[in-house]
Amino acid sequence: MEMTMFLSMPENAEAAMNFYQAVFTDASIKQLVRYPENMPKSPAKMTGKVLNGELEVQGQKLFFMDMDQDMVPALNWVFSIYTEFDTEIEFQAVFDQLSAHGTVMMGPAPIEGLKLVAWVTDKFGLTWQMVLA
């Protein structure tokens, strides 16, 4: 069995994928399939948007899909991506990019034996728990 996170985005999946690929040095877009013209039960405005996108970050798959803005539920911090870092330089670089135009919910600060911990909701509404042990 394999579990993979699947993110339904409000018509901005490709922008999010490109952003995360730029933020994480080891990220790459593995697949990008677009909505075809006249797809049944799909609004015409979705033509060319991301039907299936795969981004690999730190060896983990993240799947993306665009949905009509009026139909996709808003992301919130009840779901977050836990991300561990090896160096403070890497932690700070990712923190700076994710927090730009986003919201810092906590940190970065040392907590209970961890060097740095931060919770950040980025400009796409995705929340990241960042940890440097």
N, C-alpha and C positions, 0 to 999 in steps of 0.2 A: 504494500500500500504506500502511496505517496500523497502528501497533502501540499497544496500550493495555494498561496493567497491569490485571489481574483478580485481585482478592483474595477468596479463600474464607475466610470467617470462622466461628469456632465459636459460631454462634447470637448474635452480637453486632454484626452488620453495620450495623444502623440506628444503634446507639449510637456506633459508630466514625465513621460518616458525619456524624452530628450533631456529634461532637467536632471532627472536622477542619474542618467548616464554621465552627465557632466559633473555632478556632485561626487559620485563615488568613482575612484580611479579604476576599480576593477569591475565596472558595470558595462554591459553591452546589450544592445537590442538584438535579440536572436530571431524574432519573427514579427512581421507587421502585415496583417491581412486587412484590407479595407472593405467597407460595405459596398456591394455592387449597386449599380443603378436598378431601380424597380425591385428591390428586395421585398418579398411579401411581408406585410405587417410592419414595415419600417418607413418612417417619414422620408420624403425625398431629400430633406436637408441632411440626412445621415449619409448620403452617397459620398464616398471618399473618406469618411471618418473611420476610426479604428474598430473593426469587428473583433479581431483577435490580435493582441500584441503580447509578446513575451520579452521581458527584460530580466537579465540575470545580474544579480548583485551579490557579491561575496559568495558566489556558488549557489545562491538560492534563486529560484524562479519566482517572478512576480508576473501575473497575467493581468492584462488591461483590456477594457472594452469601453467604447463610447456609448452612452445612452442619451436619449433626448433629455435636455436639461429639466424639462417639466416632469419627467418620470423617475429620475434617479434620486434616491434619498441622499441627504447630505452626509458626508463623512463627519465623524466626531471622534473625540479622544477615548471613547469607550473601547476602541480597537486601536492598538498601536503596534509598531514594528520595533522589537527589541534588537538593538544593534551593539555589538561589542567591538571595541577598538584596541589595537595593539600599541599605539603611540599617542601621546598628547598632541603632537603635531597633526596627525590624521584626525583625531577627535575634533580639534579646534577648527580645522579647515572645513569639515563636514558641518559642524555646528554653525559656523558663520554663514554658509550657503543655505542651509535649511531654515535658519532663523530670519534671514533676509526676507522681508515682506511676509513673514509668518508671525507666530506667537510663541514666545518662550514661556512655557508653563512652570518650569522649575530649572534652576541651575544656570550654568554648570557649577557644581559644588561637590566637594568630597562628602560622601555619606557612608556611614557604617563600614569602614575599611576599604571602600572603593575610592580610587583617586579622583574620579570625576563622574558625575551623573547629571543628565539633563533630559527634560521632556520638552520637545519642540513640535508644534503643529506648523507644517510648512504652508507655503502659499497655495497649495492644492487641497489643503484640508486634511492631509495625512499626518498622523502623529507618530513621532519617533521617540523611543526610549533609548538614549545613548549612554553607554557605560564604558569607562576605562577602568579596568580592575587594578 
